[in-house]
């Protein structure tokens, strides 16, 4: 039960209980000592009475003066404790061990043989056996004292017999109780407050340390250090030092976490910035080429209108990409059209000419396309630029757009270096921008995941690499988990 109480209560209460128990033990020991002392004093009184009675009864016993012996016994018995309550008696025995005179003739009648008899379940020795003083302890706790009465020449003329009952030796516990209770009460009155005060002083530093530990992580470390108690106690000092080290380590860890978080945020901002720049630069190259075409061949009405439509759709793609970065922006996008695929092919013409790569395309659309145009233009442009880069000089790239009622897919294949699934995952999940292919392929994977589709390497393709992107062909893409 004591262990359920708070530590700040356990110590003062334990000290208080120790004080009370100690006071009770001291009182009990004092009572036992008092009882033993009282018994020893009673026995000493009986011994002195026996000596006195033997000395005074010697001439009377020699003169056979019974009446004077009776008078001597009445005077002597009053010196023995318990005589007034008939718990002690005195007798003078003759040389044969018979009662010569006694203080209680009813219990010890004159001329009655006494030595050698059983008294209080204990047999008395015979007259011939008593040569010196004998104290006989009775079974019930009383005593019987026998002392021979000798003449000047050493002849035994008789015996002094003193009998004290057990109640005389019993401690008067009733008389001891009142001073004992007073002593315990005074000890409790004086020591309990002192013990409680000492206990509170002992637990105060521990309580302060516990309060500091409870506030770790919620209060500044410098403030916590100032609240740690300073004490000369070695054990509490060790606890305080351990808590201070804990606070220091926590402070270092928090600073490291803040630096890591700041670095992570800066890295994320850098990746986002690089990705956005990548997604904007991709169509810009083709758009700049289109403006050059418009400047050179702008006299042709057909060329001018076609180039302006290309510029409009390309700028709309850039606008949609930038708007997607704004959390409050509501991106309104149109469905993908076949002309968007043609625009993407036009936008990559500068890269095809620079790397001298041949591009072939194929489309197979069996149903209306319901996928958003801006996202799909990003995917097609990134995949084509990646394929052109991977095909190498004088290489060949084939792009294919397929759509049916359930699914839309776009694939790019080339005969360049083969790309495995693990290599693709390493490029897509890379946290740095060291790999120039990483941003474009990462965007393709993110868009596929966002719209509930997929983006991976076609392992059944022969030599080279074939990347496949697909999403469900539906109007709403808000619940990709449904697929």
One Martini backbone bead per residue (centre of mass of N, CA, C, O) as a GRO file, in nm:
protein
  483
    1UNK     BB    1   0.057   0.063  -0.020
    2UNK     BB    2   0.305   0.255   0.001
    3UNK     BB    3   0.392   0.223  -0.309
    4UNK     BB    4   0.140   0.400  -0.423
    5UNK     BB    5   0.272   0.636  -0.330
    6UNK     BB    6   0.436   0.901  -0.344
    7UNK     BB    7   0.762   0.977  -0.293
    8UNK     BB    8   0.704   1.246  -0.123
    9UNK     BB    9   0.539   1.056   0.091
   10UNK     BB   10   0.701   0.805   0.169
   11UNK     BB   11   0.935   0.924   0.330
   12UNK     BB   12   0.786   1.080   0.555
   13UNK     BB   13   0.610   0.838   0.640
   14UNK     BB   14   0.841   0.644   0.703
   15UNK     BB   15   0.970   0.818   0.923
   16UNK     BB   16   0.723   0.830   1.104
   17UNK     BB   17   0.694   0.526   1.148
   18UNK     BB   18   0.977   0.489   1.267
   19UNK     BB   19   0.928   0.663   1.514
   20UNK     BB   20   0.691   0.503   1.634
   21UNK     BB   21   0.829   0.226   1.646
   22UNK     BB   22   1.067   0.317   1.822
   23UNK     BB   23   0.895   0.409   2.064
   24UNK     BB   24   0.765   0.132   2.116
   25UNK     BB   25   1.025  -0.029   2.156
   26UNK     BB   26   1.138   0.134   2.389
   27UNK     BB   27   0.897   0.086   2.575
   28UNK     BB   28   0.915  -0.224   2.580
   29UNK     BB   29   1.203  -0.243   2.688
   30UNK     BB   30   1.151  -0.078   2.946
   31UNK     BB   31   0.939  -0.269   3.061
   32UNK     BB   32   1.122  -0.517   3.083
   33UNK     BB   33   1.333  -0.390   3.264
   34UNK     BB   34   1.138  -0.321   3.491
   35UNK     BB   35   1.048  -0.609   3.551
   36UNK     BB   36   1.329  -0.722   3.618
   37UNK     BB   37   1.396  -0.522   3.839
   38UNK     BB   38   1.158  -0.590   4.024
   39UNK     BB   39   1.237  -0.887   4.069
   40UNK     BB   40   1.519  -0.833   4.184
   41UNK     BB   41   1.421  -0.664   4.424
   42UNK     BB   42   1.244  -0.880   4.552
   43UNK     BB   43   1.469  -1.090   4.595
   44UNK     BB   44   1.646  -0.906   4.774
   45UNK     BB   45   1.435  -0.872   4.997
   46UNK     BB   46   1.410  -1.172   5.068
   47UNK     BB   47   1.706  -1.213   5.147
   48UNK     BB   48   1.713  -1.008   5.381
   49UNK     BB   49   1.481  -1.134   5.541
   50UNK     BB   50   1.621  -1.405   5.587
   51UNK     BB   51   1.864  -1.302   5.741
   52UNK     BB   52   1.710  -1.159   5.966
   53UNK     BB   53   1.542  -1.402   6.068
   54UNK     BB   54   1.777  -1.591   6.137
   55UNK     BB   55   1.913  -1.409   6.349
   56UNK     BB   56   1.652  -1.365   6.540
   57UNK     BB   57   1.559  -1.682   6.569
   58UNK     BB   58   1.788  -1.831   6.713
   59UNK     BB   59   1.731  -1.779   7.027
   60UNK     BB   60   1.431  -1.864   7.012
   61UNK     BB   61   1.477  -2.153   6.914
   62UNK     BB   62   1.662  -2.237   7.152
   63UNK     BB   63   1.423  -2.153   7.370
   64UNK     BB   64   1.141  -2.234   7.264
   65UNK     BB   65   0.991  -1.949   7.155
   66UNK     BB   66   0.703  -1.927   6.994
   67UNK     BB   67   0.570  -1.643   7.044
   68UNK     BB   68   0.813  -1.472   6.954
   69UNK     BB   69   0.821  -1.584   6.670
   70UNK     BB   70   0.544  -1.481   6.584
   71UNK     BB   71   0.615  -1.183   6.623
   72UNK     BB   72   0.851  -1.179   6.425
   73UNK     BB   73   0.690  -1.260   6.174
   74UNK     BB   74   0.490  -1.022   6.167
   75UNK     BB   75   0.721  -0.809   6.128
   76UNK     BB   76   0.868  -0.935   5.874
   77UNK     BB   77   0.642  -0.975   5.650
   78UNK     BB   78   0.605  -0.664   5.586
   79UNK     BB   79   0.875  -0.658   5.399
   80UNK     BB   80   0.721  -0.830   5.197
   81UNK     BB   81   0.603  -0.857   4.899
   82UNK     BB   82   0.247  -0.944   4.920
   83UNK     BB   83   0.155  -0.990   5.219
   84UNK     BB   84  -0.111  -0.816   5.230
   85UNK     BB   85  -0.229  -1.023   4.984
   86UNK     BB   86  -0.144  -1.323   5.050
   87UNK     BB   87   0.148  -1.367   4.857
   88UNK     BB   88   0.307  -1.402   5.139
   89UNK     BB   89   0.523  -1.617   5.347
   90UNK     BB   90   0.629  -1.714   5.687
   91UNK     BB   91   0.876  -1.948   5.833
   92UNK     BB   92   0.967  -2.166   6.108
   93UNK     BB   93   1.182  -2.438   6.125
   94UNK     BB   94   1.287  -2.716   6.229
   95UNK     BB   95   1.526  -2.964   6.213
   96UNK     BB   96   1.288  -3.161   6.072
   97UNK     BB   97   1.085  -2.961   5.898
   98UNK     BB   98   0.888  -2.831   6.089
   99UNK     BB   99   0.651  -2.627   6.201
  100UNK     BB  100   0.693  -2.371   6.438
  101UNK     BB  101   0.622  -2.101   6.268
  102UNK     BB  102   0.376  -1.860   6.127
  103UNK     BB  103   0.202  -1.613   5.944
  104UNK     BB  104   0.005  -1.868   5.835
  105UNK     BB  105  -0.154  -2.111   6.003
  106UNK     BB  106  -0.354  -2.219   5.790
  107UNK     BB  107  -0.119  -2.305   5.581
  108UNK     BB  108   0.101  -2.323   5.840
  109UNK     BB  109   0.092  -2.542   6.062
  110UNK     BB  110   0.182  -2.648   6.345
  111UNK     BB  111   0.388  -2.941   6.316
  112UNK     BB  112   0.413  -2.952   6.015
  113UNK     BB  113   0.533  -3.114   5.765
  114UNK     BB  114   0.748  -2.970   5.497
  115UNK     BB  115   0.986  -3.104   5.432
  116UNK     BB  116   0.953  -3.309   5.139
  117UNK     BB  117   0.732  -3.163   5.007
  118UNK     BB  118   0.469  -3.053   4.794
  119UNK     BB  119   0.498  -2.729   4.630
  120UNK     BB  120   0.375  -2.617   4.354
  121UNK     BB  121   0.477  -2.881   4.190
  122UNK     BB  122   0.723  -2.881   4.407
  123UNK     BB  123   0.979  -3.035   4.563
  124UNK     BB  124   1.108  -3.045   4.868
  125UNK     BB  125   1.362  -3.070   5.053
  126UNK     BB  126   1.521  -3.212   5.289
  127UNK     BB  127   1.672  -3.149   5.588
  128UNK     BB  128   1.949  -3.290   5.507
  129UNK     BB  129   1.983  -3.112   5.223
  130UNK     BB  130   2.010  -2.846   5.386
  131UNK     BB  131   2.316  -2.635   5.392
  132UNK     BB  132   2.197  -2.395   5.224
  133UNK     BB  133   2.086  -2.168   5.038
  134UNK     BB  134   1.757  -2.194   4.872
  135UNK     BB  135   1.612  -2.159   4.545
  136UNK     BB  136   1.274  -2.218   4.446
  137UNK     BB  137   1.128  -2.272   4.142
  138UNK     BB  138   0.822  -2.244   4.033
  139UNK     BB  139   0.599  -2.319   3.792
  140UNK     BB  140   0.413  -2.045   3.834
  141UNK     BB  141   0.670  -1.827   3.933
  142UNK     BB  142   0.737  -1.879   4.204
  143UNK     BB  143   0.891  -1.888   4.536
  144UNK     BB  144   1.139  -2.061   4.750
  145UNK     BB  145   1.303  -2.005   5.069
  146UNK     BB  146   1.601  -2.159   5.205
  147UNK     BB  147   1.744  -2.129   5.550
  148UNK     BB  148   1.972  -2.204   5.768
  149UNK     BB  149   1.993  -2.241   6.127
  150UNK     BB  150   2.281  -2.154   6.308
  151UNK     BB  151   2.501  -2.202   6.523
  152UNK     BB  152   2.813  -2.132   6.644
  153UNK     BB  153   2.893  -2.453   6.588
  154UNK     BB  154   2.701  -2.537   6.319
  155UNK     BB  155   2.428  -2.610   6.410
  156UNK     BB  156   2.112  -2.719   6.311
  157UNK     BB  157   1.802  -2.572   6.435
  158UNK     BB  158   1.684  -2.469   6.146
  159UNK     BB  159   1.440  -2.283   5.938
  160UNK     BB  160   1.392  -2.059   5.675
  161UNK     BB  161   1.067  -1.971   5.531
  162UNK     BB  162   0.992  -1.840   5.198
  163UNK     BB  163   0.686  -1.737   5.027
  164UNK     BB  164   0.625  -1.644   4.676
  165UNK     BB  165   0.409  -1.550   4.458
  166UNK     BB  166   0.369  -1.478   4.122
  167UNK     BB  167   0.213  -1.194   4.124
  168UNK     BB  168   0.450  -1.032   4.250
  169UNK     BB  169   0.626  -1.049   3.967
  170UNK     BB  170   0.427  -0.905   3.818
  171UNK     BB  171   0.372  -0.667   3.608
  172UNK     BB  172   0.247  -0.333   3.604
  173UNK     BB  173   0.095  -0.250   3.323
  174UNK     BB  174  -0.100  -0.029   3.404
  175UNK     BB  175   0.125   0.161   3.518
  176UNK     BB  176   0.292   0.164   3.239
  177UNK     BB  177   0.097   0.274   3.021
  178UNK     BB  178   0.073   0.574   3.073
  179UNK     BB  179   0.377   0.660   3.038
  180UNK     BB  180   0.406   0.528   2.761
  181UNK     BB  181   0.194   0.696   2.612
  182UNK     BB  182   0.321   0.964   2.674
  183UNK     BB  183   0.591   0.908   2.534
  184UNK     BB  184   0.479   0.849   2.253
  185UNK     BB  185   0.330   1.115   2.217
  186UNK     BB  186   0.577   1.300   2.241
  187UNK     BB  187   0.739   1.174   2.011
  188UNK     BB  188   0.529   1.225   1.792
  189UNK     BB  189   0.500   1.533   1.833
  190UNK     BB  190   0.812   1.590   1.778
  191UNK     BB  191   0.903   1.383   1.536
  192UNK     BB  192   0.700   1.394   1.306
  193UNK     BB  193   0.753   1.680   1.197
  194UNK     BB  194   1.053   1.634   1.158
  195UNK     BB  195   1.030   1.396   0.961
  196UNK     BB  196   0.861   1.543   0.749
  197UNK     BB  197   1.063   1.770   0.693
  198UNK     BB  198   1.300   1.592   0.608
  199UNK     BB  199   1.152   1.444   0.379
  200UNK     BB  200   1.091   1.696   0.208
  201UNK     BB  201   1.390   1.777   0.169
  202UNK     BB  202   1.473   1.511   0.028
  203UNK     BB  203   1.244   1.526  -0.214
  204UNK     BB  204   1.270   1.799  -0.356
  205UNK     BB  205   1.496   1.740  -0.570
  206UNK     BB  206   1.351   1.501  -0.704
  207UNK     BB  207   1.100   1.661  -0.791
  208UNK     BB  208   1.250   1.861  -0.973
  209UNK     BB  209   1.368   1.653  -1.165
  210UNK     BB  210   1.095   1.539  -1.257
  211UNK     BB  211   0.990   1.806  -1.376
  212UNK     BB  212   1.212   1.835  -1.585
  213UNK     BB  213   1.161   1.570  -1.736
  214UNK     BB  214   0.861   1.635  -1.819
  215UNK     BB  215   0.974   1.907  -1.993
  216UNK     BB  216   1.103   1.755  -2.202
  217UNK     BB  217   1.046   1.899  -2.528
  218UNK     BB  218   0.877   2.180  -2.420
  219UNK     BB  219   1.147   2.313  -2.329
  220UNK     BB  220   1.409   2.487  -2.310
  221UNK     BB  221   1.721   2.382  -2.223
  222UNK     BB  222   1.817   2.636  -2.068
  223UNK     BB  223   1.578   2.636  -1.867
  224UNK     BB  224   1.620   2.350  -1.752
  225UNK     BB  225   1.902   2.393  -1.632
  226UNK     BB  226   1.808   2.616  -1.424
  227UNK     BB  227   1.605   2.396  -1.272
  228UNK     BB  228   1.823   2.241  -1.161
  229UNK     BB  229   1.936   2.107  -0.883
  230UNK     BB  230   2.165   2.201  -0.625
  231UNK     BB  231   2.378   1.952  -0.476
  232UNK     BB  232   2.582   1.758  -0.240
  233UNK     BB  233   2.465   1.505  -0.322
  234UNK     BB  234   2.587   1.244  -0.499
  235UNK     BB  235   2.331   1.107  -0.616
  236UNK     BB  236   2.180   1.362  -0.709
  237UNK     BB  237   2.416   1.461  -0.882
  238UNK     BB  238   2.407   1.228  -1.085
  239UNK     BB  239   2.120   1.277  -1.182
  240UNK     BB  240   2.162   1.568  -1.278
  241UNK     BB  241   2.386   1.501  -1.485
  242UNK     BB  242   2.218   1.309  -1.657
  243UNK     BB  243   1.998   1.515  -1.733
  244UNK     BB  244   2.191   1.720  -1.863
  245UNK     BB  245   2.291   1.530  -2.083
  246UNK     BB  246   2.015   1.481  -2.206
  247UNK     BB  247   1.962   1.774  -2.284
  248UNK     BB  248   2.208   1.808  -2.466
  249UNK     BB  249   2.142   1.579  -2.664
  250UNK     BB  250   1.867   1.693  -2.744
  251UNK     BB  251   1.972   1.958  -2.858
  252UNK     BB  252   2.152   1.834  -3.075
  253UNK     BB  253   1.924   1.676  -3.214
  254UNK     BB  254   1.744   1.917  -3.284
  255UNK     BB  255   1.952   2.063  -3.457
  256UNK     BB  256   1.990   1.832  -3.657
  257UNK     BB  257   1.693   1.816  -3.745
  258UNK     BB  258   1.674   2.105  -3.848
  259UNK     BB  259   1.898   2.078  -4.057
  260UNK     BB  260   1.776   1.837  -4.209
  261UNK     BB  261   1.506   1.974  -4.278
  262UNK     BB  262   1.626   2.208  -4.430
  263UNK     BB  263   1.779   2.037  -4.637
  264UNK     BB  264   1.530   1.885  -4.740
  265UNK     BB  265   1.377   2.130  -4.836
  266UNK     BB  266   1.592   2.233  -5.031
  267UNK     BB  267   1.598   1.976  -5.200
  268UNK     BB  268   1.300   1.982  -5.278
  269UNK     BB  269   1.309   2.254  -5.412
  270UNK     BB  270   1.524   2.175  -5.618
  271UNK     BB  271   1.368   1.946  -5.753
  272UNK     BB  272   1.122   2.110  -5.833
  273UNK     BB  273   1.270   2.322  -5.998
  274UNK     BB  274   1.400   2.125  -6.197
  275UNK     BB  275   1.139   1.995  -6.294
  276UNK     BB  276   1.003   2.251  -6.399
  277UNK     BB  277   1.226   2.333  -6.591
  278UNK     BB  278   1.211   2.075  -6.756
  279UNK     BB  279   0.901   2.098  -6.839
  280UNK     BB  280   0.946   2.378  -6.984
  281UNK     BB  281   1.191   2.324  -7.176
  282UNK     BB  282   1.083   2.111  -7.361
  283UNK     BB  283   0.873   2.293  -7.531
  284UNK     BB  284   1.052   2.545  -7.593
  285UNK     BB  285   1.224   2.439  -7.819
  286UNK     BB  286   0.989   2.393  -8.018
  287UNK     BB  287   0.870   2.681  -8.005
  288UNK     BB  288   1.118   2.828  -8.115
  289UNK     BB  289   1.112   2.679  -8.385
  290UNK     BB  290   0.827   2.778  -8.463
  291UNK     BB  291   0.901   3.080  -8.478
  292UNK     BB  292   1.107   3.043  -8.701
  293UNK     BB  293   0.908   2.932  -8.905
  294UNK     BB  294   0.718   3.176  -8.902
  295UNK     BB  295   0.931   3.377  -9.009
  296UNK     BB  296   0.996   3.225  -9.279
  297UNK     BB  297   0.678   3.091  -9.338
  298UNK     BB  298   0.441   3.318  -9.285
  299UNK     BB  299   0.303   3.357  -9.570
  300UNK     BB  300   0.163   3.102  -9.508
  301UNK     BB  301  -0.140   3.025  -9.400
  302UNK     BB  302  -0.110   2.730  -9.308
  303UNK     BB  303   0.151   2.763  -9.149
  304UNK     BB  304   0.054   2.981  -8.955
  305UNK     BB  305  -0.185   2.826  -8.826
  306UNK     BB  306  -0.028   2.576  -8.735
  307UNK     BB  307   0.179   2.729  -8.558
  308UNK     BB  308  -0.024   2.869  -8.370
  309UNK     BB  309  -0.149   2.610  -8.257
  310UNK     BB  310   0.113   2.506  -8.141
  311UNK     BB  311   0.167   2.745  -7.952
  312UNK     BB  312  -0.092   2.729  -7.790
  313UNK     BB  313  -0.060   2.437  -7.680
  314UNK     BB  314   0.219   2.476  -7.552
  315UNK     BB  315   0.142   2.711  -7.361
  316UNK     BB  316  -0.084   2.555  -7.218
  317UNK     BB  317   0.101   2.345  -7.097
  318UNK     BB  318   0.270   2.540  -6.928
  319UNK     BB  319   0.034   2.659  -6.772
  320UNK     BB  320  -0.057   2.390  -6.641
  321UNK     BB  321   0.207   2.324  -6.496
  322UNK     BB  322   0.216   2.580  -6.318
  323UNK     BB  323  -0.073   2.556  -6.189
  324UNK     BB  324  -0.013   2.283  -6.036
  325UNK     BB  325   0.163   2.438  -5.807
  326UNK     BB  326  -0.102   2.560  -5.711
  327UNK     BB  327  -0.314   2.490  -5.453
  328UNK     BB  328  -0.566   2.690  -5.550
  329UNK     BB  329  -0.568   2.576  -5.820
  330UNK     BB  330  -0.785   2.522  -6.106
  331UNK     BB  331  -0.755   2.272  -6.333
  332UNK     BB  332  -0.830   2.314  -6.673
  333UNK     BB  333  -0.886   2.043  -6.898
  334UNK     BB  334  -0.846   1.884  -7.191
  335UNK     BB  335  -0.864   1.653  -7.406
  336UNK     BB  336  -0.701   1.447  -7.591
  337UNK     BB  337  -0.539   1.473  -7.907
  338UNK     BB  338  -0.392   1.404  -8.203
  339UNK     BB  339  -0.251   1.681  -8.228
  340UNK     BB  340  -0.077   1.647  -7.974
  341UNK     BB  341   0.106   1.434  -8.091
  342UNK     BB  342   0.203   1.611  -8.325
  343UNK     BB  343   0.326   1.833  -8.149
  344UNK     BB  344   0.538   1.660  -8.011
  345UNK     BB  345   0.684   1.582  -8.270
  346UNK     BB  346   0.755   1.875  -8.340
  347UNK     BB  347   0.914   1.949  -8.069
  348UNK     BB  348   1.147   1.713  -8.135
  349UNK     BB  349   1.295   1.794  -8.398
  350UNK     BB  350   1.555   1.928  -8.299
  351UNK     BB  351   1.668   1.668  -8.161
  352UNK     BB  352   1.664   1.489  -8.415
  353UNK     BB  353   1.858   1.664  -8.580
  354UNK     BB  354   2.099   1.677  -8.383
  355UNK     BB  355   2.111   1.337  -8.354
  356UNK     BB  356   2.013   1.178  -8.598
  357UNK     BB  357   1.704   1.075  -8.560
  358UNK     BB  358   1.462   0.836  -8.617
  359UNK     BB  359   1.100   0.879  -8.651
  360UNK     BB  360   0.827   0.674  -8.555
  361UNK     BB  361   0.466   0.636  -8.592
  362UNK     BB  362   0.166   0.531  -8.400
  363UNK     BB  363  -0.195   0.488  -8.428
  364UNK     BB  364  -0.471   0.356  -8.204
  365UNK     BB  365  -0.807   0.467  -8.210
  366UNK     BB  366  -1.122   0.325  -8.074
  367UNK     BB  367  -1.172   0.582  -7.887
  368UNK     BB  368  -1.242   0.813  -7.683
  369UNK     BB  369  -1.054   1.062  -7.536
  370UNK     BB  370  -1.029   1.128  -7.160
  371UNK     BB  371  -0.760   1.244  -7.124
  372UNK     BB  372  -0.542   1.471  -7.026
  373UNK     BB  373  -0.339   1.672  -7.210
  374UNK     BB  374  -0.109   1.790  -7.039
  375UNK     BB  375  -0.006   1.526  -6.910
  376UNK     BB  376   0.037   1.370  -7.180
  377UNK     BB  377   0.237   1.565  -7.307
  378UNK     BB  378   0.453   1.529  -7.096
  379UNK     BB  379   0.495   1.227  -7.136
  380UNK     BB  380   0.559   1.221  -7.440
  381UNK     BB  381   0.795   1.421  -7.431
  382UNK     BB  382   0.976   1.271  -7.228
  383UNK     BB  383   0.993   0.997  -7.373
  384UNK     BB  384   1.111   1.102  -7.641
  385UNK     BB  385   1.364   1.242  -7.532
  386UNK     BB  386   1.476   0.986  -7.399
  387UNK     BB  387   1.487   0.811  -7.656
  388UNK     BB  388   1.672   0.998  -7.824
  389UNK     BB  389   1.908   0.989  -7.623
  390UNK     BB  390   1.935   0.664  -7.615
  391UNK     BB  391   1.978   0.597  -7.927
  392UNK     BB  392   2.159   0.786  -8.066
  393UNK     BB  393   2.341   0.809  -8.328
  394UNK     BB  394   2.154   0.704  -8.591
  395UNK     BB  395   1.894   0.632  -8.471
  396UNK     BB  396   1.583   0.478  -8.344
  397UNK     BB  397   1.231   0.574  -8.307
  398UNK     BB  398   0.925   0.450  -8.147
  399UNK     BB  399   0.586   0.568  -8.151
  400UNK     BB  400   0.284   0.482  -7.948
  401UNK     BB  401  -0.078   0.521  -7.974
  402UNK     BB  402  -0.326   0.390  -7.749
  403UNK     BB  403  -0.696   0.339  -7.768
  404UNK     BB  404  -0.973   0.262  -7.567
  405UNK     BB  405  -1.239   0.229  -7.350
  406UNK     BB  406  -1.018   0.160  -7.095
  407UNK     BB  407  -0.736   0.244  -7.247
  408UNK     BB  408  -0.421   0.429  -7.225
  409UNK     BB  409  -0.128   0.426  -7.439
  410UNK     BB  410   0.238   0.484  -7.427
  411UNK     BB  411   0.518   0.424  -7.647
  412UNK     BB  412   0.887   0.377  -7.636
  413UNK     BB  413   1.132   0.282  -7.878
  414UNK     BB  414   1.473   0.140  -7.889
  415UNK     BB  415   1.821   0.036  -7.990
  416UNK     BB  416   1.963   0.087  -7.749
  417UNK     BB  417   2.030   0.072  -7.444
  418UNK     BB  418   1.937  -0.129  -7.212
  419UNK     BB  419   1.656  -0.119  -6.976
  420UNK     BB  420   1.594  -0.198  -6.667
  421UNK     BB  421   1.398  -0.210  -6.397
  422UNK     BB  422   1.614  -0.128  -6.188
  423UNK     BB  423   1.722   0.116  -6.342
  424UNK     BB  424   1.458   0.270  -6.346
  425UNK     BB  425   1.423   0.288  -6.040
  426UNK     BB  426   1.686   0.445  -5.988
  427UNK     BB  427   1.603   0.692  -6.155
  428UNK     BB  428   1.325   0.762  -6.022
  429UNK     BB  429   1.438   0.746  -5.702
  430UNK     BB  430   1.623   0.965  -5.722
  431UNK     BB  431   1.746   1.247  -5.516
  432UNK     BB  432   1.898   1.349  -5.759
  433UNK     BB  433   2.012   1.548  -6.059
  434UNK     BB  434   2.239   1.386  -6.221
  435UNK     BB  435   2.020   1.258  -6.392
  436UNK     BB  436   1.865   1.374  -6.677
  437UNK     BB  437   1.634   1.144  -6.683
  438UNK     BB  438   1.488   1.159  -6.404
  439UNK     BB  439   1.264   1.374  -6.438
  440UNK     BB  440   1.098   1.262  -6.670
  441UNK     BB  441   1.045   0.976  -6.551
  442UNK     BB  442   0.928   1.072  -6.284
  443UNK     BB  443   0.682   1.215  -6.408
  444UNK     BB  444   0.559   0.965  -6.536
  445UNK     BB  445   0.518   0.806  -6.275
  446UNK     BB  446   0.342   1.015  -6.122
  447UNK     BB  447   0.111   1.028  -6.329
  448UNK     BB  448   0.039   0.732  -6.321
  449UNK     BB  449  -0.028   0.725  -6.021
  450UNK     BB  450  -0.243   0.951  -6.014
  451UNK     BB  451  -0.426   0.787  -6.256
  452UNK     BB  452  -0.402   0.466  -6.212
  453UNK     BB  453  -0.139   0.351  -6.339
  454UNK     BB  454   0.162   0.298  -6.551
  455UNK     BB  455   0.540   0.252  -6.539
  456UNK     BB  456   0.748   0.064  -6.769
  457UNK     BB  457   0.918  -0.212  -6.874
  458UNK     BB  458   0.935  -0.412  -7.161
  459UNK     BB  459   1.034  -0.747  -7.140
  460UNK     BB  460   0.929  -0.852  -7.439
  461UNK     BB  461   1.129  -0.703  -7.567
  462UNK     BB  462   1.387  -0.694  -7.735
  463UNK     BB  463   1.595  -0.501  -7.835
  464UNK     BB  464   1.652  -0.271  -7.618
  465UNK     BB  465   1.386  -0.027  -7.548
  466UNK     BB  466   1.054  -0.030  -7.375
  467UNK     BB  467   0.831   0.219  -7.288
  468UNK     BB  468   0.537   0.218  -7.069
  469UNK     BB  469   0.229   0.402  -7.072
  470UNK     BB  470  -0.064   0.398  -6.844
  471UNK     BB  471  -0.425   0.464  -6.841
  472UNK     BB  472  -0.730   0.524  -6.778
  473UNK     BB  473  -1.018   0.571  -6.994
  474UNK     BB  474  -1.138   0.855  -6.837
  475UNK     BB  475  -1.278   1.131  -6.688
  476UNK     BB  476  -1.224   1.031  -6.392
  477UNK     BB  477  -0.915   1.069  -6.157
  478UNK     BB  478  -0.984   1.072  -5.828
  479UNK     BB  479  -0.987   0.726  -5.807
  480UNK     BB  480  -0.732   0.514  -5.847
  481UNK     BB  481  -0.800   0.275  -5.648
  482UNK     BB  482  -1.026   0.140  -5.827
  483UNK     BB  483  -0.791  -0.007  -6.013
   0.00000   0.00000   0.00000
